[in-house]
Amino acid sequence: MTAERIAIRAGSSESVLWVGLGVVDDPRRYLSSPSGRWLVVSSVNARAAAGRLRAALSTNAILEMEIEDSEETKTLDTVREIADRAIEAGVRRDDAFVAVGGGVVTDVVGFAAAIVLRGVAWNAVPTTVAGMADAAIGGKTGVDHRLGKNLLGAFHPPRVVLIDPSAAATLSDRDYRSGLVEAFKGAWIADPDLSDRAESRLSAIVARDEAALLGAARVKAAIVAADPLEEDRRRLLNFGHTLGHAFEAAGGYRDLKHGEAVGWGIAAALSISRDRAGLAEKDATRIRSVLSRLGPFPEPVRAAAVLGPLLARDKKANARGLPGVVLEAVGRARVEESVPVEEWLEAARSAAIG
């Protein structure tokens, strides 16, 4: 399979996505380091993919370290550990980090790269479906705060993102399926034709068809290129995330995988979309059916006493309420600027999949 090059321009900077089977095995051809030196930080769950990279980069790697790819690791303490190790290794401004793993790893390493020496280049090698379809693309980096998810961070786009579907081969079935929620999300908000094609091939996609992630990566790349700092269209990528982040936190980041929480968040957003954007019931049913086939997802915490404070601290909240993404139809979305928290809580109570 020939590697496809997708460029994302943001002002004078450019991120390049290389998408194709085998790109992880030829990293020197694709990854970017001004000095030619690397600081490799990988997930303990991504040792196979990391090993493939290290075989090519080890002679010029000044740092090789592993971190856990779990929400409990997504903290300032982990960023501090990476920064300490990098500075002790003699990192220079013209070196580059390489983050190998899921969304937690790319978020944390990207944030460390943003603040070490006031900014060092970095590259992302996602090894999960959610990372390939969403988390590693676009330069939003950061960590969680004790009061909420992703409350500390920075925009620091990676120089290069390598998307190699074979790197996800060792994922558990649950991790693989939950990650597909982010892939379908991109189609549902912006590409009705992709949604049609993906839904018609759902059985093959669930069975790990390695070409399934390409369309989702293109959708996110196009949206990020048009709105790199999330001032307008990029906000659509938050479809399902308003309640999704609350569901995830309510379960202590243990009960639900990120994609499962977003799936429940999408299911809840469908009722708000019906009431506020006129979403047809046939489209809502269609989306719930896909979510059902990607599950089953564990039941989320729905109690208003738990979800209410989490929603109130959401970083998107404003004086008018809590903005959220609603669907007008499959492939067409918009941001609803002022949805009362009570409306989100009612949607959480009634959300259904299937």
N, C-alpha and C positions, 0 to 999 in steps of 0.2 A: 504494500500500500504506500503510495507516494505521500509524503508529508504535505499538509496544506498550511499555508502561511496566512494568518489573519492579523492585521495590524490595528491597534487601538491608539489613536492619537489624542493627546490631551495637551493643548497648547504646544509647547516646543518639545514635549516628551512623547515617547512612543513605547508602548508595550507590544510585544509580538507573541501571538499564540502559534505554536507549532503543533498540529494535530495529525496523528497518524500512528499506526502500529510500528513499534520498534524505535521510536524517537528517544526513548529512555536509554537505549543501548548505544547511542551515538551522541552523548551530551556535549562533547566539545564542539560539535558541528552547530549546535543550536544555542546553548547557554551563553550568557554574556558576563564577562568580568573584565573591566578595563585593565587590571594588572595581570590577569591570568591566574590569580590566586583565589581560592575558594574557602568558604566557611560552611560546612555541610551540617545541617541540623535536621534530623529525621525522626520519624515516629518509630517507637518500638514495634508497632503493628505493620510497618512498611519496610521490614528488613530485606525482603526480596528485591524490591525496587531500589532501595538505597544501596544494596550490594552491587546491583548492575551499574549504578552511577559511580560508586566509589572505585570500581575497577578502572574507570577511565579518568577519574579526577584525583586519585589519591596522591600522585606525585606532586601536585600543586595545592593540596588541601592543607591549610594551616590549622584547621579545626574540624573535628568530626565528633559530634555528640548526638545523643538520643534523648527525646523527651516523650512523655506519655501523650497520646492523642485522645485526651478526655477533657470534658468541660472543667473538671477540677484543676486541670493544668493551665487553664486559660486565665492566668493571673499576672500581676506585676512581679510577683516573686520569680516566676519562670522567665519573664523578660529580663529581670535583673541577673539571673543565672546565665542566660545567653550572653548578655552584655559583659559580665565579668569574664566569662571564658574567652570571648572575642578579644577583649582588651588585653588579657593576659597572653593571648596568642600573638599579639602585635598587629592587630587589624589596622589597615590603612584606609583612607578615604577612597582609594581606587580598587579596593578588593570587592568581593561580592559574596553575599550569602546565597545558599541554595536550601530551600525548604522542601522536604520530601515527606508527604503524609497527607492527612485529611485537613479539613477546614480549620481545626484548632491549630495545627502546626503552621499552616500558611498564615493565619491571622497573627499568631504570636511572633513568628520569625520576621514577618513583614514589619510588625511594630518595632521589634528590636532593631531592625535595619534602619527604620525611620529615625531613631533617636541616638544610635551609636555614632559618635563623631558628627552629630547633627545631620546624618543621612549617608547611608552606604547602599550601593546597589544590591538588589536581590532578585532571585529567580524562584519560581514556584514549580514544583513537580507534584501535582495532586495525585493521590493514589486511591481516592474514594470517588464514588459516583457524584456525590454532592459537591465535592471539591472540583471535579472536572466540569460540571455543569454550571457551577455558581461561585463557590467560596473563593477559589483561587484567582478568579478573573475580576479585574477592575480596581484593585489597589486599596480597598477598604481593609485596614488592618486594625487590630486592637485586642483588648482583653475585657473580661467581665469585672464588674465591681460587686461588692457584697450585696448591694441593693438592686442590682439588675444586670442584664446581659448587654455586652458590647457598649458600656457606658464610657470607656476610656479607649481612645484610638486616634488614628491619623490616616489621611489619604497618602499613600506612598506606593504608587504602582510598581509592580515587578517589571524588570527589563524583559523577561521572557517567561512564558508559561508553557510547559511541555504537557500536552494532553495525549497520553498513550493508554488506550483502553485496556491493554494487557496488564497494566500496573494495578488494575483493580481485581485481578484474577483470584487473589487470596481472600477477598472480602467474604464475610458470612452472608448467607442469603438474606437475613434481616437487614444488614447494613446496606446491601446492594439495593434491595427493594425500597427501603426508606429514602435512599439517595435519589432514586428515580423521581420522587415527588418534586425535587428542585428542577429536574430536567423537564418534566411536563409543565411545571409552572411557567417556564419561559415561553412555551408554545401557547398556553392558555391566555397569557396577557398580550401577546404581540404577533402571533403567527398562526392564523387559522388553518392554513394549508399544512404546516408542520404538525399541528395537532391532529388533523385528519389522518396524515400518514402514520404518525406514531401510534394512534389508537388502533389503526387497522393492522399494525404489526406488534401489538402489545404482547402477544404470547412469545414472539421471538425476542422482544426486548427484555421481558422478565427472565427469559432463558439465557440472558447475557450475550445478546447480539452485540459484537464489539463496535459496530458502526452507529449504535443508537445515540451516542452522546454528542455526535458532531453537530446536529441541528441545534441543540440546546446551547452549545458553546457559541455558535454563530449568533443566536438571538441575543445572548447577554453581551457579546462583544459589540454588536451594533448599538445596543442601548447605552452601554458605557461610553462608547466613542462619541455619542451625541450629547452626553451629559456626564462628564467625568466626575464632577463634585456633587452629584445627587441634588441638583437644584431644580430639576424639572422631571424629564421623562424617566430618569433612572429610578425615581421613587416607585415606579410601577413594579420593580423587582421585589418590593416588600409585600407583594400579594401573599396573604396567609401568615405573614410574620408578626403582625400586631398581636393577635391572640396566640400565635405559635410560640413566640418568645415567652409569653406569660405561662402557657401550658408547660413549656420546657422547664422554666424555673420552679413552677409549682410542684413539679415532680422531682425536685432536687437534682435536675440534670442526670437522673439515673433511670427514671421510669420510662421515659420516651427518648428515642433517638431524635436528633434534630429534624430529620425529614418527616418523622411521624408526627411531631408536634406541629410542623408546618402544614401537614396534611389535615390535621384537625382544625388548624387555623383557617385553611382554605374552605373546609366544610362550613365553618361558622360564617366566613365572609360571604358565602353564597346567599344566605338569607338576607344579609344587609344589601347585597347586590340586587336581589329581587325587589326589595322595598325602595331602594334609593336610585337604582340605575336601570330598573326594568328588565333585569335578566330573565330570560324565558325559562320556565321550569324544565323544558326539555334539555337546555344547556346545563342547568344545574344537575339534573339527573345523570347526564352524560359524564360530568366531572366526578360526581360521587361514585359512579360505577368504576371508573378508572382507579380511584383511590381504594375502592374495595378490593380490586384485583392486585393492588400493590401491597395490601395488608395481609393479615389483620394487624391493626395497630392497637396497642394497649389503650385502655380507657383513660382519658385525662382527668385531672382534678378540675371540677367545674364550679366549686364553691365560690360565691361572690366574695366572701370574707378573705379568701386566699388570693383570687385573681385581681380584685379591685385595687389593692395597693400596688401590685406589680404593674398594672396598666397605668396607674397614676404616675409612676416613675419612668414610663417608657420615654426614651430620648426624643421621640417625635411628638410628644404631647405639647399642646399650646393652650392659650387662654380660651380657645373656642371648643376644645375637646381633644380627641385623639384621632388624627388623620388616619385613613386606611385606604387600601386599594380595593376598588369594586370593579366587577366585570359588567360591561354592558351587553357583551356577547362573547362567545369563545373567540379569542384572538383580538379582542378590543377591551381595553381597561382604562380606568381613570382614577385619579386620587380624589377621594371625598374628604374635604378638609376638616370638617367638624362633626365627628360622630361622638355623641355623648358616651361616657364610660358605661352608663346603664344599658345602652343599646348593645355594646360589645358583650356585656355580661349576659344579656338575654340570648344573644347569638351563641355564646359558649354553652349555655344550658341546653339549647335545642339542637346543637350541631349533630349531624348524623352522617355516617359513611355507609354507602351501599344502596 
